[in-house]
């Protein structure tokens, strides 16, 4: 597979987002299934694996650490801190965004232990804690670099302005944000800012949480714990409107001699050379399908037709509800707040 630059690393143009193996979309698969996916990705040549302290409240890092430890020198390991599970006085573990320097240091130490490694190649601030200056959080991450516990620093779900403030403290190797045909907010400013600063742009949910893979036709089938149930685009009436875009998209994929998921990922790869998609899956078959997108060629005409079919003007509903929107720093929500 072709490679792309990610800070000091050269990684495969398509990485693996590991979240699905432990978190977010209902009941997590058994660990042995997660192990099969991880090892299949490694065997297929994938060299970027992305996890986080939040995923499964540590379970995903534990899985990745156990399975991948024998192969540690073969890949670039990315994880995230500043948002993790915290046990309350009632014994319930809840997601907490906390960007204080001491918390970031503690998160990193916990991640290193779960991942069974002495260094994390790329360490992201999972969310900017708006109660803490970004300079303070990034300063603590810079200390981790100097201590040899982290090699490069990234940010997740931030605006171009926040990226520039952070970059002034320590070079930012990557920004990770949702980006796909139906989520275009990075095109407002942060994609260009990444290019100007020499940072990679890592695109999560490149197949729109299953929508662009033609994998979800009835949102009534989603489990109660599936995070999509709280996302406006997956509300029954809204999703029904968005489903009307799929037949034409599937026809374009057929024209390109690929699957809808492959077209969605290939579209990202053709957008800019500093974009690295990290699709996630619990299926080895879907993993190989996703990786096949690297071989898909899209000419300018097809790119234009795909662009005009599914975009911020044709998709119904925002990607996050009000609470989640308030937790991120991306331009689409800043603009909507005026």
Secondary structure, 3 states (H helix, E strand, C coil): CCEEEECCEEEECECEECHHHCCCECCCCCHHHHHHHHHHHHHCCCCEEECCCCHHHHHHHHHHHHHHHHHHHHCEEEEEECEEEEECCCCCEEEEECCCHHHHHHHHHHHHHHHCCCCEEEEEECCCCCCCCHHHHHHHHHHHHHCCCEEEEEEECCCHHHHHHHHHHCCEEEEEEECECCECHHHCCHHHHHHHHCCEEEEECCCHHHCCCCCCCCHHHCCCCEHHHHCHHHCHHHHHHHHCCHHHHHHHHHHCCCCHHHHHHHHHHHHCCCEEECCCCCCHHHHHHHHHHHHCCCCHHHHHHHHHHCCCCCCCCCCCCHHHHCCCCCHHHHHHCC
